[in-house]
Amino acid sequence: MSLADFFWQALTNPNVVYLLLITGLWAVALAFTTPGAGVPEAAAVVLLSLAVFGLARLPVNFIGLGMIIVSLALYVLELKWPSHGAFLVAGVFTLAGGSIFLFRRDEAAVGVSLGLVAATVLGTAAFFAIALRLAWQARRKPPVQNPDLVIGAMGEAKTDILEEGTVQVGSELWSAESDELIPAGAKVQITQRAGLRLKVVRVGASPCA
């Protein structure tokens, strides 16, 4: 069996396709919570593209698929607008139900292993519970300094910056924007702050750069 044959055969295995789908949705959630990093977005595109190829070759129950997507939305809502765990609990049950009914068993003897479903649901719940706990601790921690002190500071572009990107100022990573394209690795200066978003300009570049 060639590598290509093995690859395509793997995409007909419901357990493999399910893992690709779940990890792709994890990457989407990470991209929502850490915008501008680039890596989660790229991982989400690759993983979800493979998952779509696999789902197209299997008898998908779109109600189950919809439940899985809804569970992702519930997890992200819990991180963005904490509900004391209500969204998290709803996401656990929705993910479990969607995982069990992801494939139509009446058309083919396929389905996700119940052991894999249990491990995935518990692992996802634990991951987001830890993320939620860290988010709560960060919100309740009093600021150690005036955040406006960052204005005028120097930093480094960690990604390409135009309408969106990431800069490092001291030991902290910030979301940033600029009126001109700033390549990753360039030195920047912070000119404005709006919440957790900075506006930056490039420094040390030649006029014709």
Residue pairs with C-beta under 8 A, 6 or more apart in sequence:
1 9
10 16
11 17
11 50
11 53
11 54
11 57
12 54
12 57
12 58
13 54
14 58
14 102
14 103
14 110
14 111
14 112
15 112
15 113
15 116
16 54
17 51
17 54
17 55
17 58
18 99
18 102
18 112
18 116
18 120
19 116
19 120
20 47
20 48
20 50
20 51
20 54
21 47
21 48
21 51
21 55
21 68
22 68
22 120
22 124
23 43
23 47
24 43
24 44
24 46
24 47
24 48
24 50
24 51
25 44
25 48
25 68
25 69
25 72
26 124
26 127
27 40
27 41
27 43
27 44
27 47
27 48
28 40
28 44
28 48
28 72
29 72
29 75
29 76
29 79
29 128
30 40
31 37
31 40
31 41
31 44
32 76
32 79
32 80
33 76
33 79
33 80
33 131
34 40
35 164
35 175
36 159
36 164
36 165
36 166
36 175
36 176
37 159
37 166
38 159
55 65
58 103
58 108
58 110
59 103
59 104
59 107
59 108
59 110
60 102
60 103
60 104
61 101
61 102
61 103
61 104
63 98
63 101
64 97
64 98
64 99
64 100
64 101
64 102
64 103
65 98
65 102
66 98
67 94
67 95
67 97
67 98
67 101
68 94
68 95
68 98
68 99
68 102
69 98
70 94
70 98
71 90
71 91
71 92
71 94
71 95
71 98
72 91
74 87
74 88
74 90
74 91
74 94
75 87
75 88
75 91
75 124
75 128
77 83
77 87
78 85
78 86
78 87
78 88
78 91
78 128
78 132
79 128
79 131
79 132
79 135
82 132
82 135
82 136
85 132
88 125
88 128
88 129
88 132
91 124
91 125
91 128
92 121
92 124
92 125
95 120
95 121
95 124
96 117
96 121
99 112
99 117
99 120
99 121
100 111
100 112
100 114
100 117
102 111
102 112
103 110
103 111
103 112
105 111
147 193
148 193
150 169
150 174
150 190
150 193
150 198
151 190
151 191
151 192
151 193
152 189
152 190
152 191
153 169
153 170
153 189
153 190
154 169
154 187
154 188
154 189
154 190
154 203
155 167
155 168
155 169
155 170
155 174
155 187
155 188
155 189
155 190
155 200
156 167
156 168
156 185
156 186
156 187
156 188
157 165
157 166
157 167
157 176
157 182
157 183
157 184
157 185
157 186
157 187
157 188
157 200
157 202
158 165
158 166
158 167
158 168
158 173
158 184
159 165
159 166
159 184
160 181
160 182
160 183
160 184
161 167
161 176
161 177
161 178
161 181
161 182
161 188
161 200
162 177
162 178
162 180
162 181
162 182
163 177
164 175
164 176
164 177
165 175
165 176
165 177
165 178
165 182
166 173
166 174
166 175
166 176
167 173
167 174
167 176
167 188
167 190
167 198
167 200
168 174
169 190
169 198
174 196
174 197
174 198
175 196
175 197
175 198
176 188
176 197
176 198
176 199
176 200
177 197
177 198
177 199
177 200
178 188
178 199
178 200
178 201
178 202
179 201
180 201
180 202
182 188
182 200
182 202
186 202
186 204
186 205
187 202
187 203
187 204
188 200
188 201
188 202
188 203
189 200
189 201
189 203
190 198
190 199
190 200
191 199
191 200
191 201
192 198
192 199
193 199
